[in-house]
């Protein structure tokens, strides 16, 4: 079976290189799924989840935006503004980060601090949504 090589990179570090079956990503125009032999593509990413499937398992990273390059139908490179594995995100941590970001925004020490806090708030809200979705999927339905 044909596969893709997925690289996920942030400004701080290289997070992942995996051989995967497919990749789904949130672009600014909507979600796109990349399969092996996909046409070359360069697109801007929106905040959301990068999901990939490997050996019957779906894994994801929460990203705050960035770019994705699909080349040669075999390689997908995600250049994320920030990224964290979604299974490492907890509701409590995301809620604490939201409170801290809102407090920093209220203090308005400088325009740069305000913009950084605003970006942190957006990241934390996305992380909270992902943590809640993951939690909902894990709760068994009553019969």
LOPA-604793 format. One record per residue: residue number from 1; x, y, z of N, C-alpha, C, O in turn. Coordinates in Angstrom, 3 decimals. Atoms other than C-alpha are relative to their C-alpha. Example, Ala and Ser with C-alpha at 12.3 -4.5 7.8 and 13.67 -1.06 7.14 Angstrom:
+-----+----------+----------+----------+----------+----------+----------+----------+----------+----------+----------+----------+----------+
| num |      nxx |      nyy |      nzz |     caxx |     cayy |     cazz |      cxx |      cyy |      czz |      oxx |      oyy |      ozz |
+-----+----------+----------+----------+----------+----------+----------+----------+----------+----------+----------+----------+----------+
|   1 |    0.890 |   -1.190 |    0.000 |   12.300 |   -4.500 |    7.800 |    0.900 |    1.200 |    0.000 |    1.936 |    1.181 |    0.665 |
|   2 |   -0.820 |   -1.190 |   -0.060 |   13.670 |   -1.060 |    7.140 |   -0.770 |    1.090 |    0.730 |   -0.261 |    2.198 |    0.899 |
+-----+----------+----------+----------+----------+----------+----------+----------+----------+----------+----------+----------+----------+
***
This chain:
+-----+----------+----------+----------+----------+----------+----------+----------+----------+----------+----------+----------+----------+
| num |      nxx |      nyy |      nzz |     caxx |     cayy |     cazz |      cxx |      cyy |      czz |      oxx |      oyy |      ozz |
+-----+----------+----------+----------+----------+----------+----------+----------+----------+----------+----------+----------+----------+
|   1 |    0.833 |   -1.189 |    0.000 |    0.000 |    0.000 |    0.000 |    0.881 |    1.257 |    0.000 |    1.849 |    1.346 |    0.755 |
|   2 |   -0.755 |   -1.248 |    0.068 |    1.293 |    3.458 |   -0.911 |   -0.228 |    0.836 |    1.254 |   -1.309 |    0.821 |    1.843 |
|   3 |    0.086 |   -0.846 |   -1.187 |    2.012 |    5.862 |    1.921 |    0.659 |    1.348 |   -0.262 |    1.292 |    1.562 |   -1.296 |
|   4 |   -0.573 |   -1.338 |    0.033 |    3.080 |    9.450 |    2.590 |    1.027 |    0.139 |    1.110 |    0.960 |   -0.561 |    2.121 |
|   5 |   -0.899 |   -0.381 |   -1.089 |    5.942 |   10.864 |    4.599 |   -0.516 |    1.335 |    0.530 |   -0.633 |    2.302 |   -0.222 |
|   6 |    0.513 |   -1.208 |   -0.641 |    4.608 |   13.457 |    7.058 |    1.056 |    0.567 |    0.929 |    1.577 |   -0.130 |    1.799 |
|   7 |   -0.888 |   -0.745 |   -0.906 |    6.863 |   16.047 |    8.697 |   -0.808 |    1.128 |    0.619 |   -1.510 |    1.854 |   -0.085 |
|   8 |    0.617 |   -1.129 |   -0.689 |    5.535 |   18.452 |   11.324 |    1.109 |    0.757 |    0.712 |    1.846 |    0.200 |    1.527 |
|   9 |   -1.078 |   -0.839 |   -0.502 |    7.823 |   21.343 |   12.208 |   -0.595 |    1.301 |    0.534 |   -1.520 |    1.854 |   -0.060 |
|  10 |    0.338 |   -1.331 |   -0.500 |    7.428 |   24.468 |   14.375 |    1.285 |    0.825 |   -0.004 |    2.358 |    0.325 |   -0.343 |
|  11 |   -1.190 |   -0.846 |   -0.090 |    9.776 |   27.397 |   14.839 |    0.980 |   -0.531 |    1.035 |    2.192 |   -0.377 |    0.888 |
|  12 |   -0.840 |    0.481 |   -1.088 |   11.069 |   25.763 |   18.004 |    0.679 |   -1.325 |   -0.296 |    1.842 |   -1.518 |    0.057 |
|  13 |   -0.587 |    1.321 |    0.201 |   11.605 |   22.179 |   16.845 |   -0.726 |   -0.826 |   -1.055 |   -1.832 |   -0.505 |   -1.489 |
|  14 |    0.561 |    0.999 |    0.904 |   10.982 |   19.298 |   14.505 |   -0.764 |   -0.986 |    0.875 |   -0.165 |   -1.630 |    1.736 |
|  15 |    0.832 |    0.812 |   -0.894 |    8.075 |   17.368 |   16.071 |   -0.214 |   -1.425 |   -0.475 |   -0.368 |   -2.334 |    0.340 |
|  16 |    0.424 |    1.307 |    0.471 |    7.426 |   14.429 |   13.796 |    0.489 |   -0.261 |   -1.415 |    0.474 |    0.629 |   -2.266 |
|  17 |   -0.159 |    0.547 |    1.347 |    8.503 |   12.405 |   10.796 |   -0.576 |   -1.402 |    0.072 |   -0.072 |   -2.248 |    0.810 |
|  18 |    0.679 |    1.294 |   -0.009 |    6.197 |    9.464 |   10.116 |   -0.396 |   -0.382 |   -1.416 |   -0.645 |    0.481 |   -2.258 |
|  19 |    0.580 |    0.522 |    1.228 |    5.168 |    7.284 |    7.223 |   -1.456 |   -0.301 |    0.327 |   -1.742 |   -1.085 |    1.233 |
|  20 |    1.421 |    0.062 |   -0.353 |    1.358 |    7.547 |    7.161 |   -0.842 |   -0.367 |   -1.222 |   -0.378 |   -0.311 |   -2.361 |
|  21 |    0.928 |    0.361 |    1.074 |   -1.671 |    6.439 |    5.138 |   -0.661 |    1.228 |   -0.618 |   -0.813 |    1.313 |   -1.837 |
|  22 |    0.566 |   -1.253 |    0.486 |   -3.294 |    9.883 |    4.894 |    0.126 |    1.071 |    1.063 |    0.372 |    0.780 |    2.234 |
|  23 |   -0.081 |   -1.160 |   -0.890 |   -3.261 |   13.380 |    6.416 |   -1.210 |    0.884 |   -0.272 |   -1.548 |    1.128 |   -1.430 |
|  24 |    1.071 |   -0.988 |    0.136 |   -6.203 |   15.737 |    7.066 |    0.443 |    1.262 |    0.724 |    1.004 |    1.206 |    1.818 |
|  25 |   -0.480 |   -1.256 |   -0.568 |   -5.545 |   19.406 |    7.721 |   -1.031 |    1.103 |   -0.189 |   -1.762 |    1.115 |   -1.180 |
|  26 |    0.931 |   -1.129 |    0.101 |   -7.566 |   22.584 |    8.402 |    0.629 |    1.157 |   -0.782 |    1.460 |    1.889 |   -0.244 |
|  27 |   -0.520 |   -1.128 |    0.770 |   -6.806 |   25.033 |    5.598 |   -0.928 |    1.191 |    0.190 |   -2.021 |    1.046 |    0.737 |
|  28 |    0.839 |   -1.191 |   -0.137 |   -8.150 |   28.577 |    5.482 |   -1.248 |   -0.104 |   -0.872 |   -2.201 |    0.650 |   -0.674 |
|  29 |    1.171 |    0.201 |    0.867 |  -10.577 |   27.349 |    2.781 |   -0.819 |   -1.227 |    0.388 |   -1.803 |   -1.549 |   -0.278 |
|  30 |    0.716 |    1.192 |   -0.442 |  -11.721 |   24.253 |    4.666 |    0.957 |   -1.165 |    0.191 |    2.148 |   -1.063 |   -0.105 |
|  31 |   -0.820 |    1.176 |   -0.272 |  -10.475 |   20.811 |    5.626 |    0.376 |   -0.698 |   -1.308 |   -0.438 |   -0.814 |   -2.223 |
|  32 |   -0.478 |    0.727 |    1.172 |   -8.378 |   18.928 |    3.080 |    0.638 |   -1.305 |    0.477 |    1.318 |   -1.340 |    1.502 |
|  33 |   -0.618 |    1.287 |   -0.302 |   -7.351 |   15.268 |    3.100 |    0.977 |   -0.338 |   -1.115 |    0.645 |   -0.275 |   -2.299 |
|  34 |   -1.070 |    0.313 |    0.949 |   -4.109 |   14.262 |    1.435 |    0.238 |   -1.512 |    0.015 |    0.526 |   -2.100 |    1.057 |
|  35 |   -0.274 |    1.417 |    0.183 |   -3.725 |   10.726 |    0.100 |    1.276 |   -0.144 |   -0.828 |    1.706 |    0.826 |   -1.452 |
|  36 |   -1.161 |    0.188 |    0.867 |   -0.673 |    9.213 |   -1.617 |   -0.346 |    0.367 |   -1.449 |   -1.471 |    0.141 |   -1.895 |
|  37 |    0.120 |   -0.436 |    1.397 |   -0.195 |   10.569 |   -5.179 |   -0.834 |    1.270 |   -0.156 |   -1.275 |    1.585 |   -1.261 |
|  38 |    0.731 |   -1.271 |    0.068 |   -1.979 |   13.839 |   -4.315 |    0.800 |    0.976 |   -0.853 |    2.030 |    0.936 |   -0.870 |
|  39 |   -0.665 |   -1.049 |    0.760 |   -1.216 |   16.732 |   -6.629 |    0.787 |    0.910 |    0.939 |    0.446 |    1.052 |    2.113 |
|  40 |   -0.776 |   -0.945 |   -0.804 |    1.398 |   19.199 |   -5.417 |   -0.901 |    1.134 |    0.464 |   -1.793 |    1.575 |   -0.261 |
|  41 |    0.861 |   -1.008 |   -0.607 |   -0.117 |   21.801 |   -3.132 |    0.804 |    0.768 |    1.037 |    1.589 |    0.186 |    1.785 |
|  42 |   -0.545 |   -0.835 |   -1.076 |    1.031 |   24.704 |   -0.983 |   -1.158 |    0.832 |    0.488 |   -1.764 |    1.565 |   -0.293 |
|  43 |    1.188 |   -0.687 |   -0.510 |   -1.644 |   26.126 |    1.312 |    0.232 |    0.529 |    1.409 |    1.063 |    0.017 |    2.159 |
|  44 |   -0.031 |   -0.584 |   -1.345 |   -2.136 |   28.274 |    4.400 |   -0.922 |   -0.818 |    0.894 |   -2.038 |   -1.165 |    0.508 |
|  45 |    0.784 |    0.773 |   -0.962 |   -3.358 |   26.380 |    7.454 |   -0.691 |    0.914 |    0.991 |   -0.172 |    1.968 |    1.359 |
|  46 |    0.761 |   -0.689 |   -1.019 |   -5.985 |   27.561 |    9.887 |    0.252 |   -0.714 |    1.333 |    0.818 |   -1.807 |    1.352 |
|  47 |   -0.088 |    0.663 |   -1.300 |   -6.052 |   26.782 |   13.601 |   -0.918 |   -1.218 |   -0.012 |   -2.016 |   -1.163 |   -0.565 |
|  48 |    0.811 |    1.217 |   -0.034 |   -7.344 |   23.267 |   14.222 |    0.865 |   -1.215 |    0.264 |    1.888 |   -1.138 |    0.943 |
|  49 |   -0.709 |    1.260 |   -0.213 |   -6.204 |   19.662 |   14.145 |    0.564 |   -0.540 |   -1.307 |   -0.139 |   -0.616 |   -2.315 |
|  50 |   -0.609 |    0.778 |    1.069 |   -3.771 |   17.975 |   11.796 |   -0.191 |   -1.454 |    0.436 |    0.283 |   -1.848 |    1.501 |
|  51 |    0.244 |    1.397 |   -0.344 |   -4.894 |   14.329 |   11.763 |    0.727 |   -0.885 |   -1.002 |    0.786 |   -0.580 |   -2.193 |
|  52 |   -0.600 |    0.956 |    0.924 |   -3.016 |   11.394 |   10.334 |   -0.322 |   -1.422 |    0.445 |   -0.525 |   -1.702 |    1.627 |
|  53 |    0.358 |    1.391 |   -0.224 |   -3.733 |    7.702 |   10.019 |    1.218 |   -0.862 |   -0.304 |    1.838 |   -0.738 |   -1.360 |
|  54 |   -1.120 |    0.908 |    0.184 |   -1.068 |    5.061 |   10.472 |   -0.305 |   -1.311 |    0.710 |   -0.633 |   -1.323 |    1.896 |
|  55 |    0.174 |    1.343 |   -0.568 |   -1.438 |    1.322 |   11.026 |   -1.297 |   -0.122 |    0.797 |   -1.301 |   -0.664 |    1.902 |
|  56 |    1.298 |    0.127 |   -0.640 |   -5.119 |    1.569 |   11.909 |   -0.264 |    0.966 |    1.133 |   -1.299 |    0.873 |    1.792 |
|  57 |    0.155 |   -0.941 |   -1.114 |   -4.621 |    4.407 |   14.399 |   -0.023 |    1.432 |   -0.515 |    0.803 |    1.821 |   -1.339 |
|  58 |    0.105 |   -1.413 |    0.346 |   -5.709 |    8.033 |   14.037 |    0.641 |    0.826 |    1.114 |    0.287 |    0.678 |    2.284 |
|  59 |   -0.719 |   -0.852 |   -0.946 |   -3.411 |   10.575 |   15.734 |   -0.141 |    1.434 |   -0.472 |   -0.303 |    1.685 |   -1.666 |
|  60 |    0.126 |   -1.391 |    0.432 |   -3.615 |   14.354 |   15.772 |    0.876 |    0.934 |    0.828 |    1.292 |    0.624 |    1.944 |
|  61 |   -0.697 |   -1.109 |   -0.634 |   -1.783 |   17.563 |   16.629 |   -0.917 |    1.205 |   -0.058 |   -1.589 |    1.423 |   -1.067 |
|  62 |    0.713 |   -1.272 |    0.006 |   -3.453 |   20.823 |   17.624 |    0.990 |    1.037 |   -0.513 |    2.098 |    1.155 |    0.010 |
|  63 |   -0.880 |   -1.039 |    0.534 |   -1.986 |   23.655 |   15.546 |   -0.712 |    1.344 |    0.074 |   -1.937 |    1.411 |    0.165 |
|  64 |    0.597 |   -1.335 |   -0.046 |   -2.508 |   27.398 |   15.625 |    0.093 |    0.701 |   -1.347 |   -0.116 |    1.911 |   -1.436 |
|  65 |   -0.127 |   -0.556 |    1.342 |   -1.980 |   27.912 |   11.903 |    1.356 |   -0.333 |   -0.561 |    2.164 |   -0.993 |    0.092 |
|  66 |   -1.280 |    0.263 |    0.640 |    0.910 |   27.775 |    9.484 |   -0.191 |   -0.248 |   -1.483 |   -1.075 |    0.327 |   -2.118 |
|  67 |    0.048 |    0.334 |    1.423 |    1.521 |   26.321 |    6.034 |    0.206 |   -1.491 |   -0.175 |    0.792 |   -2.159 |    0.678 |
|  68 |   -0.198 |    1.405 |    0.334 |    1.426 |   22.905 |    4.388 |    0.466 |   -0.094 |   -1.439 |   -0.076 |    0.560 |   -2.330 |
|  69 |   -0.539 |    0.232 |    1.334 |    3.449 |   21.752 |    1.404 |   -0.130 |   -1.482 |   -0.319 |    0.386 |   -2.331 |    0.407 |
|  70 |    0.123 |    1.375 |    0.484 |    2.508 |   18.594 |   -0.486 |    0.815 |   -0.066 |   -1.279 |    0.548 |    0.672 |   -2.227 |
|  71 |   -0.848 |    0.055 |    1.190 |    5.166 |   17.591 |   -2.987 |    0.209 |   -1.434 |   -0.467 |    0.396 |   -2.359 |    0.322 |
|  72 |   -0.270 |    1.287 |    0.618 |    5.604 |   14.732 |   -5.386 |   -0.989 |   -1.093 |    0.334 |   -0.737 |   -2.262 |    0.043 |
|  73 |    0.997 |    1.006 |   -0.353 |    2.498 |   12.986 |   -4.094 |    0.457 |   -0.967 |    1.067 |   -0.216 |   -1.958 |    1.350 |
|  74 |   -0.554 |    0.923 |   -0.982 |    4.680 |   11.390 |   -1.441 |    0.368 |    0.651 |    1.324 |    0.550 |   -0.044 |    2.324 |
|  75 |   -0.478 |   -0.664 |   -1.202 |    5.639 |   14.036 |    1.104 |   -0.906 |    1.162 |    0.374 |   -1.310 |    1.952 |   -0.479 |
|  76 |    0.799 |   -1.091 |   -0.544 |    3.617 |   16.385 |    3.327 |    0.826 |    0.648 |    1.110 |    1.211 |   -0.011 |    2.075 |
|  77 |   -0.731 |   -0.742 |   -1.022 |    5.440 |   19.074 |    5.309 |   -0.934 |    1.044 |    0.583 |   -1.464 |    1.887 |   -0.140 |
|  78 |    0.813 |   -0.970 |   -0.716 |    3.493 |   21.030 |    7.914 |    0.943 |    0.925 |    0.752 |    1.710 |    0.487 |    1.608 |
|  79 |   -0.775 |   -1.033 |   -0.687 |    5.145 |   24.271 |    9.024 |   -0.985 |    0.738 |    0.899 |   -1.645 |    1.681 |    0.464 |
|  80 |    1.018 |   -0.514 |   -0.913 |    3.046 |   25.095 |   12.079 |    0.529 |    1.146 |    0.847 |    1.684 |    1.135 |    1.272 |
|  81 |   -0.354 |   -1.086 |   -0.911 |    3.069 |   28.321 |   14.079 |    0.272 |   -0.574 |    1.392 |    1.253 |   -0.214 |    2.042 |
|  82 |   -0.199 |    0.762 |   -1.233 |    2.665 |   26.093 |   17.146 |   -0.755 |   -1.307 |   -0.156 |   -1.743 |   -1.377 |   -0.888 |
|  83 |    0.647 |    1.311 |    0.104 |    1.725 |   22.448 |   17.568 |    0.265 |   -0.803 |    1.257 |    1.336 |   -0.723 |    1.859 |
|  84 |   -0.125 |    0.904 |   -1.142 |    1.108 |   19.961 |   20.349 |   -0.859 |   -1.221 |   -0.290 |   -1.955 |   -1.110 |   -0.839 |
|  85 |    0.802 |    1.218 |    0.190 |   -0.037 |   16.348 |   20.246 |   -1.296 |    0.154 |    0.784 |   -1.285 |    0.550 |    1.949 |
|  86 |    1.301 |   -0.223 |   -0.644 |   -3.733 |   16.414 |   21.035 |   -0.200 |   -0.855 |    1.246 |   -0.945 |   -0.463 |    2.144 |
|  87 |    0.164 |    0.831 |   -1.200 |   -3.451 |   13.573 |   23.552 |    0.757 |    0.556 |    1.206 |    0.601 |    0.054 |    2.319 |
|  88 |   -0.712 |   -0.639 |   -1.112 |   -1.163 |   15.800 |   25.657 |   -0.748 |    1.213 |    0.544 |   -0.344 |    1.793 |    1.551 |
|  89 |    0.771 |   -1.177 |   -0.394 |   -3.764 |   18.571 |   25.933 |   -1.074 |   -0.424 |    0.996 |   -1.791 |   -1.399 |    0.774 |
|  90 |    1.065 |    0.266 |   -0.961 |   -6.005 |   18.632 |   29.003 |   -0.899 |    1.236 |    0.114 |   -0.477 |    2.363 |   -0.146 |
|  91 |    0.933 |   -1.116 |   -0.194 |   -9.073 |   20.738 |   29.703 |    0.518 |    0.974 |    1.048 |    0.458 |    2.189 |    0.859 |
|  92 |   -0.462 |   -0.854 |   -1.102 |   -7.586 |   22.033 |   32.954 |    1.146 |    0.906 |   -0.446 |    1.144 |    2.100 |   -0.146 |
|  93 |   -1.129 |   -0.809 |    0.462 |   -4.333 |   23.189 |   31.330 |   -0.461 |    1.075 |   -0.977 |   -0.004 |    2.217 |   -0.917 |
|  94 |    0.499 |   -0.964 |    0.985 |   -6.199 |   24.858 |   28.470 |   -0.767 |    1.119 |    0.699 |   -0.611 |    2.288 |    0.348 |
|  95 |    0.762 |   -1.022 |   -0.716 |   -8.555 |   26.652 |   30.869 |    0.920 |    0.943 |    0.780 |    0.675 |    2.148 |    0.830 |
|  96 |   -0.970 |   -0.847 |   -0.719 |   -5.613 |   27.898 |   32.973 |    0.686 |    0.965 |   -0.964 |    0.871 |    2.139 |   -0.646 |
|  97 |   -0.660 |   -0.850 |    0.998 |   -3.891 |   29.215 |   29.830 |   -0.943 |    1.096 |   -0.492 |   -0.508 |    2.216 |   -0.761 |
|  98 |    0.996 |   -0.999 |    0.413 |   -7.109 |   30.993 |   28.808 |   -0.082 |    1.114 |    1.036 |   -0.090 |    2.293 |    0.683 |
|  99 |    0.071 |   -0.991 |   -1.078 |   -7.323 |   32.733 |   32.189 |    1.245 |    0.892 |   -0.016 |    1.135 |    2.114 |    0.092 |
| 100 |   -1.252 |   -0.781 |    0.026 |   -3.643 |   33.796 |   32.013 |    0.029 |    0.951 |   -1.193 |    0.426 |    2.108 |   -1.054 |
| 101 |   -0.017 |   -0.846 |    1.207 |   -4.012 |   35.117 |   28.454 |   -0.970 |    1.169 |    0.153 |   -0.635 |    2.299 |   -0.203 |
| 102 |    0.981 |   -1.077 |   -0.197 |   -7.144 |   37.106 |   29.324 |    0.523 |    1.040 |    0.992 |    0.336 |    2.241 |    0.796 |
| 103 |   -0.551 |   -0.920 |   -0.991 |   -5.417 |   38.601 |   32.372 |    1.078 |    0.882 |   -0.626 |    1.105 |    2.091 |   -0.398 |
| 104 |   -1.056 |   -0.763 |    0.668 |   -2.402 |   39.644 |   30.295 |   -0.602 |    1.027 |   -0.955 |   -0.108 |    2.150 |   -1.054 |
| 105 |    0.648 |   -0.928 |    0.939 |   -4.711 |   41.218 |   27.701 |   -0.612 |    1.184 |    0.748 |   -0.598 |    2.306 |    0.243 |
| 106 |    0.591 |   -1.084 |   -0.800 |   -6.450 |   43.245 |   30.445 |    1.058 |    0.988 |    0.480 |    0.810 |    2.191 |    0.557 |
| 107 |   -1.067 |   -0.858 |   -0.530 |   -3.145 |   44.568 |   31.777 |    0.571 |    0.944 |   -1.049 |    1.050 |    2.021 |   -0.696 |
| 108 |   -0.412 |   -0.850 |    1.130 |   -2.198 |   45.998 |   28.330 |    1.320 |    0.720 |    0.243 |    1.390 |    1.938 |    0.080 |
| 109 |   -1.310 |   -0.615 |   -0.236 |    1.463 |   46.618 |   29.190 |    0.607 |    0.549 |   -1.287 |    1.138 |    1.659 |   -1.308 |
| 110 |   -0.517 |   -0.455 |    1.293 |    2.505 |   46.841 |   25.544 |   -0.824 |   -0.653 |   -1.108 |   -1.504 |   -1.656 |   -0.888 |
| 111 |    0.730 |    0.549 |    1.144 |    1.024 |   46.215 |   22.122 |    0.513 |   -1.408 |   -0.312 |   -0.280 |   -2.294 |   -0.631 |
| 112 |   -0.577 |    1.307 |    0.290 |    3.417 |   43.286 |   21.609 |   -0.501 |   -1.052 |    0.990 |   -0.876 |   -2.153 |    0.585 |
| 113 |    0.507 |    0.937 |   -1.010 |    2.401 |   41.624 |   24.893 |   -1.472 |   -0.319 |   -0.243 |   -1.901 |   -1.464 |   -0.105 |
| 114 |    1.421 |    0.203 |    0.269 |   -1.264 |   42.137 |   24.015 |   -0.179 |   -0.978 |   -1.162 |   -0.990 |   -1.900 |   -1.074 |
| 115 |    0.113 |    0.871 |    1.177 |   -0.810 |   40.480 |   20.594 |    0.440 |   -1.426 |    0.311 |   -0.168 |   -2.381 |   -0.172 |
| 116 |   -0.443 |    1.333 |   -0.400 |    1.125 |   37.571 |   22.107 |   -1.051 |   -0.690 |    0.865 |   -1.307 |   -1.884 |    0.706 |
| 117 |    1.051 |    0.565 |   -0.860 |   -1.581 |   37.066 |   24.739 |   -1.226 |   -0.378 |   -0.825 |   -1.864 |   -1.400 |   -0.573 |
| 118 |    1.133 |    0.290 |    0.882 |   -4.260 |   37.224 |   22.055 |    0.242 |   -1.296 |   -0.782 |   -0.665 |   -2.117 |   -0.926 |
| 119 |   -0.349 |    1.231 |    0.716 |   -2.449 |   34.518 |   20.055 |   -0.068 |   -1.204 |    0.943 |   -0.545 |   -2.271 |    0.558 |
| 120 |    0.071 |    1.076 |   -0.988 |   -2.110 |   32.413 |   23.222 |   -1.450 |   -0.342 |    0.324 |   -1.788 |   -1.512 |    0.502 |
| 121 |    1.419 |    0.237 |   -0.261 |   -5.825 |   32.839 |   23.883 |   -0.623 |   -0.841 |   -1.112 |   -1.356 |   -1.789 |   -0.832 |
| 122 |    0.533 |    0.774 |    1.127 |   -6.696 |   31.561 |   20.394 |    0.490 |   -1.446 |    0.049 |   -0.292 |   -2.373 |   -0.160 |
| 123 |   -0.560 |    1.363 |   -0.101 |   -4.348 |   28.553 |   20.821 |   -0.688 |   -0.775 |    1.119 |   -1.070 |   -1.932 |    0.946 |
| 124 |    0.584 |    0.678 |   -1.163 |   -5.770 |   27.750 |   24.244 |   -1.461 |   -0.355 |   -0.227 |   -1.915 |   -1.417 |    0.199 |
| 125 |    1.402 |    0.310 |    0.309 |   -9.371 |   27.959 |   23.043 |   -0.099 |   -1.209 |   -0.934 |   -0.974 |   -2.058 |   -0.763 |
| 126 |   -0.013 |    1.154 |    0.907 |   -8.561 |   25.519 |   20.218 |    0.367 |   -1.264 |    0.767 |   -0.244 |   -2.312 |    0.561 |
| 127 |   -0.395 |    1.157 |   -0.802 |   -6.814 |   23.187 |   22.664 |   -1.152 |   -0.465 |    0.886 |   -1.364 |   -1.666 |    1.051 |
| 128 |    1.147 |    0.345 |   -0.837 |   -9.855 |   23.322 |   24.954 |   -1.058 |   -0.743 |   -0.813 |   -1.602 |   -1.747 |   -0.352 |
| 129 |    0.976 |    0.677 |    0.871 |  -12.182 |   22.389 |   22.063 |    0.443 |   -1.432 |   -0.308 |   -0.361 |   -2.363 |   -0.255 |
| 130 |   -0.517 |    1.332 |    0.333 |   -9.961 |   19.460 |   21.107 |   -0.056 |   -0.916 |    1.218 |   -0.456 |   -2.074 |    1.096 |
| 131 |    0.036 |    0.810 |   -1.221 |   -9.663 |   18.225 |   24.707 |   -1.431 |   -0.436 |    0.318 |   -1.663 |   -1.578 |    0.715 |
| 132 |    1.411 |    0.349 |   -0.269 |  -13.446 |   18.342 |   25.121 |   -0.525 |   -1.019 |   -1.003 |   -1.258 |   -1.933 |   -0.625 |
| 133 |    0.433 |    0.971 |    1.017 |  -14.039 |   16.497 |   21.822 |    0.569 |   -1.374 |    0.305 |   -0.132 |   -2.381 |    0.201 |
| 134 |   -0.641 |    1.277 |   -0.320 |  -11.541 |   13.804 |   22.828 |   -0.701 |   -0.645 |    1.196 |   -0.936 |   -1.854 |    1.207 |
| 135 |    0.678 |    0.500 |   -1.196 |  -13.250 |   13.467 |   26.218 |   -1.380 |   -0.561 |   -0.363 |   -1.776 |   -1.615 |    0.135 |
| 136 |    1.337 |    0.470 |    0.420 |  -16.696 |   13.148 |   24.565 |    0.075 |   -1.332 |   -0.739 |   -0.805 |   -2.177 |   -0.583 |
| 137 |   -0.155 |    1.243 |    0.744 |  -15.422 |   10.382 |   22.279 |    0.312 |   -1.168 |    0.918 |    0.010 |   -2.314 |    0.583 |
| 138 |   -0.401 |    1.056 |   -0.912 |  -14.102 |    8.431 |   25.273 |   -1.126 |   -0.436 |    0.935 |   -1.046 |   -1.505 |    1.541 |
| 139 |    1.093 |    0.331 |   -0.903 |  -17.372 |    8.484 |   27.235 |   -0.892 |   -1.042 |   -0.677 |   -1.431 |   -0.782 |   -1.753 |
| 140 |    0.859 |    1.022 |    0.603 |  -19.288 |    5.243 |   26.571 |   -1.466 |    0.435 |    0.045 |   -1.924 |    1.030 |    1.021 |
| 141 |    1.416 |   -0.385 |    0.075 |  -22.878 |    5.759 |   25.487 |   -0.832 |   -0.971 |    0.835 |   -0.547 |   -2.168 |    0.869 |
| 142 |    0.903 |    0.823 |   -0.805 |  -25.636 |    4.479 |   27.795 |   -0.839 |   -0.867 |   -0.924 |   -1.232 |   -0.437 |   -2.008 |
| 143 |    0.791 |    0.898 |    0.836 |  -27.536 |    1.488 |   26.473 |   -1.386 |   -0.171 |    0.540 |   -2.191 |   -0.897 |   -0.043 |
+-----+----------+----------+----------+----------+----------+----------+----------+----------+----------+----------+----------+----------+
***
